[in-house]
């Protein structure tokens, strides 16, 4: 993991359901957690089938002093991370990192639009609190499958009042992105966290409005794709070997398990450090990242190994590394 985070031993101090299939988990680390800004996240070493994996979760603003809390959604097609988290109980010991922030507020805008999709509300909850405390001009548009699946509705309603608009899909309510963006001032900023299709739609609406890309900040949760996860196999150039990627493991994890070196950092398809060249593939590439451009995805010659997959079949990839002879 290439970052300046410090790994610590931690103990689970609270684990409670806060919405349907959503759990709040709080940790006390061996060293008190430093104060962190909204948008921060921690990494957790999760025990999953076949070994361990690193998963990241946004920090909530409601933890006790020196502690850190996260909100976790149990995914039906979990690769092991959310299942591990849902299995934690008070007193369990885990390894976590100190908070880091790659989704920080600029504090420069005259007004703010926060756009949350489902569990993507977790980093925006803290942002809404911080902005409201400073008297900032803000609105939060919050969408989810149903009211019962949407955490923090009560605190957000109390905090924001009519500056919060809730969109429950089972009630036929969908976010009108163009209408939500229109009232922002010319230098207003949009912060979005949600599934990849929501982010892509917001980026298109932002571009239609002729707004500067530097005023759009985003983070995606999970690794939502167009296809259900199924196993696939890659042949790695220079290694003369095949690596099978199970449905509950990422390509990056499978390469790591096979001893093939990779550079990586975010594990969320954002930084691009784990991009590999795709020399050929029998099976469609399921791009789940926000790093590659639309043109690069259509070209089909690159893939973010941390989140993207092959929708069954095989592929030949080049990591750029060669085994030492």
Backbone bond lengths (Angstrom), bond angles and torsions (degrees), N, CA, C in turn:
res aa  C-N    CA-C-N  psi(-1)  N-CA   C-N-CA  omega(-1)  CA-C   N-CA-C  phi
1 X - - - 1.464 - - 1.521 108.36 -
2 X 1.303 118.55 114.77 1.449 121.74 -173.23 1.532 109.71 -94.49
3 X 1.333 115.61 93.43 1.449 119.98 176.78 1.511 108.41 -166.17
4 X 1.312 117.48 -178.94 1.448 121.45 -178.10 1.515 111.90 -101.47
5 X 1.307 117.95 18.73 1.457 121.12 177.95 1.520 110.20 -69.05
6 X 1.317 115.78 150.74 1.458 122.43 176.91 1.522 108.31 -108.99
7 X 1.324 116.53 127.73 1.462 120.80 178.53 1.521 110.22 -81.83
8 X 1.331 115.78 136.70 1.453 122.28 -177.42 1.521 110.44 -134.58
9 X 1.317 116.16 152.28 1.454 120.98 167.20 1.522 108.21 -77.09
10 X 1.327 116.93 141.41 1.463 120.01 -178.43 1.528 109.55 -143.79
11 X 1.326 114.46 158.05 1.457 122.37 179.13 1.522 109.54 -121.68
12 X 1.314 116.77 136.30 1.460 121.19 176.29 1.533 108.84 -70.71
13 X 1.324 116.42 123.08 1.468 121.05 -179.92 1.523 112.69 -107.82
14 X 1.322 117.85 -14.24 1.462 121.50 177.56 1.518 108.76 -158.48
15 X 1.322 116.49 144.07 1.468 122.53 175.68 1.519 107.05 -151.74
16 X 1.327 116.57 109.96 1.465 120.17 -174.49 1.521 110.44 -143.67
17 X 1.330 115.76 145.03 1.453 121.28 176.15 1.531 109.01 -75.95
18 X 1.337 116.35 131.49 1.460 120.81 -178.94 1.518 112.36 -119.77
19 X 1.315 116.93 -6.26 1.469 123.85 174.61 1.522 105.99 -167.18
20 X 1.335 116.66 173.54 1.455 119.63 179.21 1.526 110.19 -61.15
21 X 1.335 116.18 120.09 1.472 123.17 179.21 1.523 112.48 61.93
22 X 1.327 117.71 25.56 1.463 122.29 176.41 1.526 108.35 -128.95
23 X 1.315 116.11 130.50 1.458 121.16 -177.38 1.518 110.36 -127.77
24 X 1.319 115.50 139.07 1.470 122.36 172.70 1.519 107.92 -97.24
25 X 1.338 116.14 127.84 1.466 121.48 -178.60 1.524 107.88 -126.93
26 X 1.326 115.77 128.87 1.473 121.05 -178.71 1.522 109.64 -114.23
27 X 1.333 115.29 144.12 1.463 121.49 -177.43 1.529 110.47 -126.58
28 X 1.323 114.63 143.85 1.462 121.73 166.97 1.519 106.46 -111.60
29 X 1.325 117.64 120.46 1.460 121.72 -177.30 1.522 110.90 -90.73
30 X 1.331 115.50 166.69 1.457 120.75 -179.72 1.521 111.55 -63.68
31 X 1.312 116.64 -24.44 1.465 123.52 172.21 1.518 107.35 -123.49
32 X 1.320 117.26 136.27 1.466 120.10 -177.88 1.521 110.46 -55.05
33 X 1.312 116.30 136.32 1.456 121.34 179.96 1.529 110.39 -66.88
34 X 1.333 117.19 138.35 1.463 119.37 175.79 1.518 111.25 -71.45
35 X 1.308 116.26 161.52 1.465 120.46 174.50 1.523 107.87 -63.84
36 X 1.333 117.46 137.30 1.462 120.85 -177.84 1.521 109.96 -129.60
37 X 1.319 115.22 155.41 1.460 121.85 -178.57 1.525 110.54 -85.48
38 X 1.346 117.11 158.44 1.469 120.26 175.19 1.522 110.89 -57.58
39 X 1.319 115.83 142.96 1.458 121.27 -178.33 1.514 113.45 95.24
40 X 1.343 117.39 -5.16 1.465 121.03 -179.02 1.526 111.03 -72.31
41 X 1.322 115.53 160.76 1.453 121.26 176.66 1.522 109.35 -141.88
42 X 1.324 115.83 162.00 1.457 121.68 171.44 1.523 108.63 -119.40
43 X 1.307 116.26 158.31 1.458 122.18 171.61 1.520 108.59 -103.74
44 X 1.312 115.56 147.11 1.461 122.68 -179.43 1.523 108.22 -130.01
45 X 1.320 116.20 137.70 1.463 121.16 175.84 1.525 107.54 -87.14
46 X 1.322 115.06 108.09 1.467 120.86 -174.37 1.523 110.51 -101.23
47 X 1.322 116.03 135.80 1.464 121.09 172.83 1.525 108.03 -82.62
48 X 1.320 116.17 119.81 1.458 121.35 -178.34 1.519 108.41 -128.79
49 X 1.330 117.70 166.53 1.467 118.94 178.13 1.521 111.43 -54.48
50 X 1.314 116.31 126.75 1.457 120.49 178.58 1.508 114.97 91.65
51 X 1.323 118.26 -1.33 1.458 118.91 178.88 1.513 113.45 149.92
52 X 1.336 116.00 -135.27 1.449 122.00 -179.33 1.529 109.49 -131.61
53 X 1.310 116.01 158.26 1.466 122.01 177.30 1.517 108.78 -146.73
54 X 1.311 115.82 156.76 1.456 121.95 178.05 1.526 108.33 -97.96
55 X 1.320 116.53 126.90 1.455 122.31 177.21 1.527 108.80 -124.62
56 X 1.327 116.72 145.39 1.458 120.87 -179.65 1.526 110.31 -114.18
57 X 1.337 115.48 145.36 1.458 122.32 -178.89 1.521 109.23 -141.10
58 X 1.327 115.84 140.69 1.459 121.18 -179.74 1.524 110.59 -69.86
59 X 1.327 115.62 143.41 1.460 121.92 179.56 1.526 110.00 -82.19
60 X 1.310 115.71 134.60 1.460 121.38 177.01 1.529 110.25 -86.94
61 X 1.325 116.83 156.01 1.471 119.79 -176.30 1.527 113.72 -87.72
62 X 1.345 118.08 5.14 1.461 119.88 -170.84 1.522 114.36 -112.46
63 X 1.335 117.88 18.31 1.461 120.07 179.86 1.526 110.50 -76.65
64 X 1.326 115.18 158.63 1.453 119.88 176.14 1.520 111.48 -68.55
65 X 1.333 118.40 163.81 1.475 121.97 -179.26 1.524 111.75 -55.15
66 X 1.327 115.69 130.81 1.455 120.94 178.49 1.516 114.51 76.53
67 X 1.339 117.51 2.38 1.453 121.37 179.94 1.529 110.09 -113.46
68 X 1.324 115.79 175.53 1.453 120.48 178.34 1.520 108.25 -141.17
69 X 1.333 116.44 141.35 1.461 121.87 179.64 1.514 109.41 -128.81
70 X 1.334 115.66 149.46 1.458 121.38 178.58 1.519 108.79 -132.28
71 X 1.326 116.00 157.67 1.455 122.13 172.83 1.513 109.01 -110.20
72 X 1.326 117.39 130.64 1.464 122.13 -174.09 1.519 109.65 -127.21
73 X 1.317 116.41 132.24 1.470 121.74 173.77 1.514 109.02 -101.20
74 X 1.324 116.41 133.39 1.456 121.03 176.80 1.525 108.87 -79.03
75 X 1.327 116.48 113.24 1.457 121.07 -177.64 1.521 110.29 -90.40
76 X 1.338 118.65 133.90 1.466 120.58 -179.27 1.515 113.15 -62.15
77 X 1.347 117.94 -29.55 1.462 121.77 178.03 1.518 110.59 -107.85
78 X 1.320 115.97 38.49 1.458 121.37 -177.36 1.522 111.25 -57.26
79 X 1.340 116.01 138.92 1.460 121.15 172.33 1.524 110.99 -86.12
80 X 1.327 116.10 13.81 1.456 120.24 174.50 1.506 114.21 117.98
81 X 1.337 117.91 -25.11 1.455 120.85 -175.55 1.513 113.23 -65.70
82 X 1.327 116.71 -53.45 1.462 118.78 -177.09 1.527 111.25 -70.54
83 X 1.328 117.74 -31.61 1.464 119.33 175.42 1.523 110.81 -64.19
84 X 1.318 115.98 -41.14 1.466 119.92 176.96 1.518 110.78 -61.84
85 X 1.331 116.28 -45.92 1.458 120.46 -178.15 1.531 111.07 -63.28
86 X 1.322 117.01 -40.98 1.469 120.51 180.00 1.531 111.86 -69.39
87 X 1.316 117.11 -18.26 1.452 120.41 177.54 1.514 113.79 -85.53
88 X 1.328 117.47 -7.65 1.464 120.57 -178.83 1.520 110.83 -73.09
89 X 1.315 115.70 141.94 1.462 122.17 175.48 1.515 109.26 -130.48
90 X 1.318 115.61 163.21 1.469 120.86 -178.98 1.525 110.00 -55.20
91 X 1.320 115.24 130.64 1.456 121.61 -179.14 1.509 114.47 100.62
92 X 1.342 118.03 -16.33 1.458 120.77 178.97 1.524 110.62 -65.65
93 X 1.324 115.60 147.52 1.457 121.87 179.75 1.525 109.87 -104.91
94 X 1.320 116.23 137.45 1.461 121.65 179.71 1.522 108.78 -141.95
95 X 1.323 114.93 172.37 1.469 121.38 172.91 1.517 107.72 -110.70
96 X 1.334 116.35 127.94 1.460 121.47 178.63 1.522 108.99 -134.58
97 X 1.333 115.53 165.85 1.461 119.63 176.21 1.521 110.80 -104.12
98 X 1.306 115.20 163.34 1.450 120.28 168.28 1.530 108.70 -66.46
99 X 1.332 118.73 154.41 1.469 120.83 -176.25 1.530 112.72 -64.35
100 X 1.330 113.80 144.75 1.457 122.55 171.95 1.517 108.73 -127.71
101 X 1.327 116.30 160.81 1.461 118.94 -178.21 1.516 111.13 -136.36
102 X 1.337 114.97 114.65 1.474 121.00 171.43 1.530 110.43 -115.91
103 X 1.317 116.01 11.48 1.468 121.31 -175.63 1.529 107.97 -136.85
104 X 1.323 115.27 51.77 1.458 119.41 -171.23 1.524 112.18 -88.28
105 X 1.313 115.09 153.26 1.457 122.07 175.70 1.521 109.99 -74.03
106 X 1.326 116.14 143.84 1.462 119.59 -179.27 1.522 112.47 -83.34
107 X 1.321 117.18 -26.77 1.474 123.27 -175.52 1.526 112.54 60.02
108 X 1.318 118.02 22.06 1.464 120.71 -176.12 1.519 113.30 -111.74
109 X 1.337 117.18 -12.50 1.463 120.22 -169.49 1.525 111.79 -87.72
110 X 1.330 116.78 150.99 1.465 119.60 175.32 1.530 112.60 -74.60
111 X 1.336 117.36 -23.96 1.459 121.15 176.80 1.524 109.33 -155.26
112 X 1.346 114.70 160.78 1.455 120.75 -171.73 1.529 110.14 -135.55
113 X 1.330 115.47 141.08 1.459 122.57 169.54 1.519 107.06 -118.28
114 X 1.327 116.27 122.52 1.454 122.24 175.60 1.533 107.52 -104.73
115 X 1.318 116.44 131.52 1.458 121.57 -175.61 1.523 108.33 -125.98
116 X 1.346 116.99 113.33 1.460 122.10 -174.93 1.508 110.96 -116.43
117 X 1.333 116.78 137.66 1.451 122.36 173.69 1.515 109.83 -120.67
118 X 1.332 117.37 110.84 1.459 121.18 177.84 1.508 113.16 58.78
119 X 1.332 116.65 -130.21 1.466 121.68 -177.97 1.530 110.85 -66.14
120 X 1.333 117.37 -10.69 1.460 120.67 174.70 1.515 113.09 -63.11
121 X 1.321 117.66 -6.57 1.462 120.83 177.49 1.528 111.56 -69.76
122 X 1.338 118.25 -18.18 1.466 119.46 -170.77 1.529 113.93 -58.49
123 X 1.340 121.77 -47.75 1.460 118.37 177.18 1.522 112.56 -72.77
124 X 1.339 117.07 -28.77 1.463 120.63 -177.00 1.529 111.90 -75.95
125 X 1.323 117.62 -23.00 1.463 121.85 175.41 1.533 109.56 -58.91
126 X 1.327 116.37 -48.71 1.454 120.30 178.49 1.519 112.63 -66.79
127 X 1.335 116.74 -37.06 1.458 119.97 177.53 1.525 110.88 -63.30
128 X 1.334 116.65 -43.25 1.463 120.10 179.71 1.525 110.85 -61.19
129 X 1.334 116.63 -42.30 1.464 119.92 177.99 1.525 111.39 -61.21
130 X 1.332 116.16 -46.70 1.465 120.47 -176.81 1.532 111.18 -66.13
131 X 1.317 116.67 -42.96 1.464 119.72 -179.84 1.524 110.84 -66.52
132 X 1.318 116.98 -42.37 1.466 120.21 179.53 1.520 110.61 -63.19
133 X 1.343 116.81 -38.48 1.460 120.33 -179.96 1.524 111.65 -64.02
134 X 1.324 117.18 -28.54 1.466 121.38 179.16 1.525 112.05 -91.07
135 X 1.315 117.03 1.68 1.457 119.76 -179.82 1.510 113.43 72.40
136 X 1.331 117.03 25.54 1.466 120.86 -178.25 1.526 111.10 -73.55
137 X 1.306 115.36 155.15 1.460 123.44 175.23 1.522 106.95 -82.36
138 X 1.337 117.16 108.60 1.464 119.40 -176.75 1.512 111.36 -142.76
139 X 1.321 114.62 156.45 1.460 123.73 171.11 1.511 108.12 -136.43
140 X 1.339 116.48 148.09 1.455 122.18 175.60 1.516 109.19 -124.89
141 X 1.335 116.07 122.11 1.458 123.35 173.05 1.523 106.25 -104.05
142 X 1.344 116.46 120.00 1.460 121.79 -170.59 1.526 108.89 -124.77
143 X 1.330 116.02 114.28 1.450 121.31 -179.63 1.520 112.12 -111.84
144 X 1.331 116.20 148.39 1.457 120.76 178.01 1.518 110.80 -162.26
145 X 1.321 116.57 171.24 1.464 120.82 -177.92 1.520 111.49 -65.34
146 X 1.324 116.81 -39.57 1.458 122.37 178.67 1.518 108.19 -158.52
147 X 1.326 117.16 164.06 1.463 120.11 179.95 1.526 111.05 -60.67
148 X 1.328 116.55 -34.99 1.455 120.07 -178.11 1.510 114.46 -68.36
149 X 1.329 116.84 -20.10 1.468 120.45 -179.48 1.520 112.58 -94.22
150 X 1.328 118.04 0.20 1.468 121.73 -171.31 1.529 110.24 -106.12
151 X 1.340 117.83 105.62 1.455 120.54 -179.25 1.527 112.72 -73.21
152 X 1.329 115.34 156.94 1.469 124.90 173.45 1.522 114.17 68.87
153 X 1.326 117.50 17.80 1.467 119.05 178.66 1.526 111.32 -61.34
154 X 1.329 117.03 -44.32 1.458 120.17 -178.78 1.513 112.95 -60.69
155 X 1.333 118.82 -54.97 1.466 120.19 178.80 1.531 113.31 -60.05
156 X 1.322 117.07 -37.51 1.462 119.55 -179.30 1.525 111.45 -69.86
157 X 1.321 117.72 -38.17 1.470 119.70 176.49 1.523 110.82 -64.26
158 X 1.334 116.36 -41.41 1.462 119.73 178.88 1.528 111.10 -65.61
159 X 1.323 116.14 -35.63 1.468 120.64 -177.27 1.521 112.38 -76.60
160 X 1.345 117.16 -42.42 1.463 121.07 -168.28 1.520 114.91 -107.58
161 X 1.312 118.10 -21.77 1.461 119.59 -178.74 1.511 111.44 59.02
162 X 1.339 117.17 -128.08 1.464 120.16 -176.99 1.525 112.99 -77.44
163 X 1.325 117.41 2.80 1.470 120.06 173.47 1.525 111.14 -83.95
164 X 1.318 116.96 -3.50 1.455 123.05 174.49 1.518 109.76 -106.55
165 X 1.331 116.80 128.59 1.460 122.00 173.27 1.514 108.20 -119.92
166 X 1.347 116.09 125.74 1.459 122.14 -176.37 1.525 109.57 -105.48
167 X 1.328 116.28 134.85 1.462 122.62 -177.91 1.527 108.47 -125.10
168 X 1.332 117.41 101.95 1.461 122.31 177.91 1.521 109.28 -96.94
169 X 1.323 116.43 119.69 1.464 120.45 -174.78 1.521 112.31 -62.54
170 X 1.343 117.72 -34.98 1.458 118.87 -178.29 1.522 112.33 -70.49
171 X 1.326 116.57 -9.99 1.462 121.54 174.52 1.527 111.23 -103.47
172 X 1.336 115.32 9.32 1.462 120.39 178.14 1.515 114.22 78.73
173 X 1.320 117.11 13.87 1.470 120.57 -177.88 1.524 110.20 -95.48
174 X 1.314 116.54 120.68 1.462 122.02 177.94 1.522 109.04 -124.30
175 X 1.314 116.88 149.52 1.455 120.88 -179.85 1.526 109.64 -74.90
176 X 1.316 117.15 125.36 1.457 122.74 172.65 1.531 106.57 -88.11
177 X 1.315 116.74 98.44 1.457 120.91 -171.98 1.524 112.05 -64.22
178 X 1.312 117.24 -41.72 1.465 119.65 179.87 1.523 110.55 -61.82
179 X 1.330 116.52 -42.88 1.463 120.51 -179.58 1.524 111.13 -68.56
180 X 1.336 117.15 -34.89 1.462 120.43 -179.92 1.525 111.66 -69.28
181 X 1.322 116.18 -36.72 1.467 120.85 -177.51 1.524 111.93 -77.62
182 X 1.320 117.65 -33.76 1.469 122.08 -171.28 1.528 114.56 -52.61
183 X 1.346 121.30 -42.04 1.468 119.74 -176.23 1.527 115.02 -72.08
184 X 1.339 118.62 -12.44 1.457 120.05 -179.53 1.526 110.45 -62.79
185 X 1.316 115.20 143.33 1.458 119.77 174.78 1.529 109.17 -65.94
186 X 1.329 118.33 164.58 1.472 120.32 -176.74 1.528 114.22 -56.22
187 X 1.330 117.89 -28.50 1.461 120.71 179.58 1.536 111.51 -110.07
188 X 1.336 116.34 17.27 1.453 120.38 175.06 1.516 110.77 -67.98
189 X 1.328 116.19 161.15 1.462 120.29 -175.67 1.521 111.37 -124.24
190 X 1.339 114.34 147.66 1.457 122.71 177.87 1.523 108.80 -114.56
191 X 1.331 115.55 128.12 1.459 122.84 174.75 1.526 107.27 -117.13
192 X 1.327 116.18 125.59 1.452 120.12 -173.88 1.512 110.66 -133.09
193 X 1.328 115.91 137.31 1.458 121.59 171.37 1.520 107.81 -140.66
194 X 1.312 116.01 125.76 1.455 120.51 -177.85 1.507 109.87 177.15
195 X 1.325 117.90 -169.28 1.464 120.93 179.96 1.528 111.35 -67.49
196 X 1.317 115.20 157.92 1.463 120.83 -175.40 1.528 113.77 -56.19
197 X 1.343 120.39 -43.99 1.469 118.66 178.84 1.522 113.09 -59.26
198 X 1.317 117.18 -36.24 1.458 121.07 177.93 1.525 110.82 -65.72
199 X 1.322 115.83 -42.98 1.459 119.56 178.84 1.522 110.90 -63.58
200 X 1.315 117.17 -43.96 1.461 119.66 -179.05 1.524 111.10 -63.20
201 X 1.334 116.49 -39.49 1.464 119.52 177.97 1.525 110.71 -65.83
202 X 1.326 117.58 -38.92 1.465 120.90 179.34 1.527 110.96 -66.76
203 X 1.319 116.57 -38.82 1.464 119.67 178.62 1.524 110.67 -63.81
204 X 1.336 117.02 -38.98 1.463 119.82 178.21 1.530 110.53 -66.69
205 X 1.333 117.08 -41.96 1.460 120.18 178.81 1.526 110.81 -64.67
206 X 1.310 116.86 -38.61 1.471 121.71 178.57 1.524 110.24 -62.93
207 X 1.327 115.90 -42.54 1.464 120.10 179.08 1.525 110.91 -67.33
208 X 1.334 117.71 -40.23 1.466 120.81 178.03 1.519 111.15 -59.40
209 X 1.320 115.90 -33.94 1.468 120.40 -179.04 1.522 112.03 -78.57
210 X 1.332 117.02 -2.25 1.461 120.79 177.89 1.511 113.55 70.12
211 X 1.327 116.96 28.91 1.456 120.59 -176.20 1.525 111.64 -93.91
212 X 1.322 115.75 153.96 1.465 121.71 -177.14 1.525 110.53 -68.84
213 X 1.338 116.71 132.93 1.458 120.37 -179.35 1.524 111.81 -62.65
214 X 1.331 117.36 -25.49 1.470 120.73 -179.52 1.525 112.29 -69.31
215 X 1.331 116.86 -13.22 1.468 120.79 179.81 1.522 112.10 -96.81
216 X 1.329 116.86 6.08 1.461 122.27 177.07 1.519 107.99 -112.63
217 X 1.333 116.90 119.21 1.463 122.45 178.87 1.516 107.96 -118.58
218 X 1.320 117.17 141.00 1.455 117.94 -175.07 1.519 111.91 -150.16
219 X 1.318 113.34 160.81 1.460 123.12 172.60 1.520 105.93 -148.14
220 X 1.315 117.39 139.25 1.459 120.36 177.69 1.515 108.98 -105.45
221 X 1.325 116.82 149.81 1.452 119.49 174.88 1.518 108.59 -107.45
222 X 1.335 113.83 152.55 1.460 118.83 178.90 1.513 110.64 62.27
223 X 1.309 115.91 -153.49 1.469 121.40 179.72 1.522 108.64 -146.67
224 X 1.327 114.76 55.01 1.459 121.42 -176.55 1.528 110.95 -56.41
225 X 1.329 116.17 131.69 1.449 119.89 178.96 1.518 111.84 -130.28
226 X 1.327 115.82 -179.13 1.460 121.13 -179.73 1.523 111.81 -84.15
227 X 1.329 116.83 -17.68 1.456 121.01 -175.48 1.525 110.51 -125.99
228 X 1.333 116.04 151.98 1.458 120.99 173.52 1.526 109.33 -68.87
229 X 1.328 115.57 143.46 1.459 119.94 -178.95 1.521 111.35 -65.04
230 X 1.323 116.38 126.48 1.461 122.90 173.47 1.520 107.57 -134.63
231 X 1.328 118.43 158.17 1.470 119.88 178.88 1.530 111.32 -63.85
232 X 1.320 115.62 150.84 1.459 121.49 172.39 1.527 107.85 -149.48
233 X 1.322 115.07 167.93 1.458 120.84 -175.76 1.522 109.84 -125.73
234 X 1.326 116.20 139.10 1.462 120.47 175.33 1.527 109.34 -122.03
235 X 1.315 114.75 141.01 1.462 120.64 168.47 1.526 106.73 -99.89
236 X 1.321 116.56 129.99 1.459 121.56 -173.53 1.519 109.31 -101.41
237 X 1.327 116.21 117.74 1.465 121.56 -178.78 1.524 110.37 -57.84
238 X 1.341 115.18 137.60 1.451 120.90 178.03 1.514 114.19 88.08
239 X 1.340 117.29 -15.18 1.462 120.88 -178.26 1.523 112.73 -108.25
240 X 1.339 117.49 -13.72 1.455 121.78 179.77 1.524 111.20 50.14
241 X 1.314 115.73 47.81 1.460 119.85 179.06 1.520 109.90 -151.93
242 X 1.314 115.60 158.95 1.451 121.49 177.75 1.519 109.62 -110.07
243 X 1.325 115.10 146.08 1.465 121.94 177.85 1.523 107.28 -124.26
244 X 1.315 116.41 125.37 1.458 120.97 176.46 1.522 109.39 -91.78
245 X 1.332 115.87 131.92 1.465 122.20 -179.57 1.525 108.18 -106.78
246 X 1.334 118.71 109.68 1.466 120.24 179.33 1.528 111.42 -66.39
247 X 1.310 115.56 165.75 1.464 119.58 -178.89 1.521 112.58 -66.38
248 X 1.345 117.26 -23.77 1.460 119.94 -177.52 1.520 112.89 -103.86
249 X 1.349 116.93 17.97 1.462 121.36 177.03 1.521 108.47 -131.00
250 X 1.315 116.43 151.53 1.460 120.54 175.19 1.521 109.43 -85.86
251 X 1.324 115.76 161.48 1.460 120.28 174.71 1.518 110.18 -59.14
252 X 1.326 116.97 -41.36 1.463 120.72 179.55 1.525 110.68 -59.04
253 X 1.336 117.39 -46.55 1.460 120.82 179.72 1.523 111.16 -63.63
254 X 1.333 116.29 -40.98 1.464 119.74 -178.94 1.533 111.29 -65.36
255 X 1.326 116.82 -40.64 1.465 120.17 176.85 1.524 110.64 -64.10
256 X 1.325 115.24 -41.48 1.462 119.67 178.68 1.520 110.53 -62.91
257 X 1.346 116.90 -43.77 1.466 120.89 178.21 1.529 111.64 -60.56
258 X 1.340 115.69 -32.21 1.469 120.53 -178.52 1.528 112.56 -83.80
259 X 1.332 116.94 0.42 1.455 120.39 178.40 1.512 114.62 79.18
260 X 1.333 116.53 19.40 1.471 120.91 178.54 1.520 107.97 -95.54
261 X 1.324 119.04 117.88 1.475 121.33 -172.43 1.524 112.29 -68.38
262 X 1.323 114.42 142.80 1.460 121.40 178.67 1.530 108.68 -143.21
263 X 1.335 116.15 145.04 1.457 121.06 168.29 1.522 107.35 -90.75
264 X 1.318 117.24 136.40 1.471 119.90 178.51 1.518 108.46 -158.93
265 X 1.333 114.46 165.59 1.461 118.73 178.62 1.522 110.82 -148.42
266 X 1.348 117.36 -73.13 1.471 120.49 -165.70 1.515 113.91 -72.21
267 X 1.342 118.19 -32.38 1.466 124.05 -175.24 1.525 112.90 59.00
268 X 1.328 117.15 22.65 1.460 121.05 178.78 1.531 111.84 -127.92
269 X 1.324 117.69 10.29 1.455 120.59 178.62 1.509 113.46 74.54
270 X 1.328 117.47 27.97 1.457 121.17 -175.48 1.527 113.61 -111.99
271 X 1.334 117.98 -37.70 1.470 119.58 -170.27 1.527 113.53 -87.73
272 X 1.337 118.36 -27.56 1.461 121.14 178.01 1.515 115.66 84.86
273 X 1.326 118.53 0.78 1.464 119.85 -177.17 1.524 112.54 -66.62
274 X 1.327 117.70 -27.75 1.468 120.76 -175.42 1.522 113.17 -95.58
275 X 1.327 118.31 12.65 1.467 120.52 -178.96 1.536 110.24 -63.15
276 X 1.329 115.48 133.49 1.463 121.31 175.39 1.522 108.71 -117.59
277 X 1.321 115.75 156.00 1.464 120.93 175.06 1.524 108.84 -82.59
278 X 1.320 116.60 136.23 1.462 122.48 176.27 1.526 107.31 -102.64
279 X 1.323 116.25 111.09 1.462 121.23 -176.58 1.520 111.95 -86.45
280 X 1.316 116.86 -19.80 1.461 122.15 178.18 1.517 108.96 -179.11
281 X 1.318 116.60 153.37 1.458 118.83 179.70 1.530 110.94 -156.35
282 X 1.334 115.01 141.09 1.458 122.91 172.50 1.521 105.56 -115.93
283 X 1.289 115.88 95.27 1.461 122.50 -170.27 1.523 107.62 133.38
284 X 1.301 116.75 138.81 1.461 120.46 -173.33 1.525 111.42 -72.52
285 X 1.333 115.74 141.61 1.465 120.23 175.47 1.521 109.04 -78.35
286 X 1.318 115.59 127.23 1.463 121.62 178.40 1.522 107.47 -101.95
287 X 1.342 115.94 89.03 1.464 120.62 -178.45 1.526 109.80 -72.09
288 X 1.333 116.45 124.88 1.465 121.60 -177.81 1.528 111.47 -124.64
289 X 1.319 116.37 16.91 1.453 120.79 -175.86 1.522 110.82 -104.46
290 X 1.323 115.33 169.21 1.467 121.18 173.50 1.530 110.39 -116.98
291 X 1.335 116.66 12.76 1.462 120.41 -178.53 1.527 111.40 -89.71
292 X 1.315 117.95 -50.04 1.457 120.99 -177.84 1.528 110.79 -70.63
293 X 1.313 116.18 146.06 1.458 120.70 177.95 1.523 109.91 -74.99
294 X 1.331 116.20 164.72 1.463 120.25 177.24 1.527 110.80 -58.85
295 X 1.332 116.70 -38.49 1.466 120.41 -179.94 1.524 110.88 -65.56
296 X 1.336 117.30 -40.98 1.466 120.75 179.23 1.529 110.60 -65.83
297 X 1.327 116.50 -37.31 1.466 119.20 178.77 1.521 110.80 -66.87
298 X 1.339 116.54 -40.68 1.464 119.03 178.34 1.525 110.99 -65.70
299 X 1.321 117.14 -34.88 1.462 121.31 -179.46 1.517 111.26 -65.31
300 X 1.331 116.81 -34.94 1.453 121.37 173.62 1.508 115.76 72.26
301 X 1.336 117.37 28.28 1.467 119.82 -179.60 1.523 112.83 -111.01
302 X 1.323 117.63 3.58 1.467 121.37 178.31 1.529 108.57 -139.91
303 X 1.346 114.70 156.78 1.462 120.13 -177.26 1.525 108.70 -153.63
304 X 1.327 116.96 135.63 1.470 122.04 175.16 1.526 108.05 -83.57
305 X 1.323 116.54 110.12 1.459 120.82 -170.73 1.524 113.40 -67.31
306 X 1.328 118.54 -20.48 1.465 119.44 -175.46 1.519 113.16 -75.89
307 X 1.336 118.07 -26.94 1.469 119.56 -176.40 1.529 113.75 -131.64
308 X 1.311 118.39 -31.60 1.469 120.58 -174.19 1.522 110.97 -82.33
309 X 1.337 115.17 158.56 1.451 121.10 -172.41 1.528 111.07 -141.83
310 X 1.325 115.40 173.02 1.453 122.78 166.76 1.524 106.43 -102.91
311 X 1.313 116.92 131.57 1.467 120.87 -176.92 1.526 110.66 -79.33
312 X 1.323 115.52 62.92 1.454 121.64 -177.29 1.520 110.95 85.40
313 X 1.318 117.03 156.25 1.454 120.40 178.89 1.513 112.02 94.01
314 X 1.331 115.14 -150.00 1.463 121.01 -173.36 1.519 110.69 -134.34
315 X 1.326 115.14 164.72 1.465 121.32 175.55 1.519 108.31 -152.71
316 X 1.318 115.27 155.23 1.458 122.18 171.48 1.511 107.03 -110.89
317 X 1.331 117.12 124.26 1.462 121.16 -177.23 1.519 110.20 -124.24
318 X 1.325 114.67 159.78 1.464 121.53 175.47 1.517 107.11 -128.35
319 X 1.317 116.90 116.07 1.456 121.58 -179.50 1.529 112.52 -83.41
320 X 1.313 116.48 -12.28 1.452 120.05 -176.75 1.513 112.77 92.03
321 X 1.326 117.85 -12.19 1.461 122.38 178.76 1.530 109.69 -98.03
322 X 1.311 115.26 155.27 1.451 121.78 174.29 1.525 107.94 -132.79
323 X 1.331 117.65 141.57 1.469 119.82 -179.76 1.515 110.59 -63.64
324 X 1.337 115.53 144.96 1.459 119.63 176.83 1.516 109.69 -74.42
325 X 1.320 114.58 136.05 1.480 119.25 -178.52 1.529 109.55 -98.36
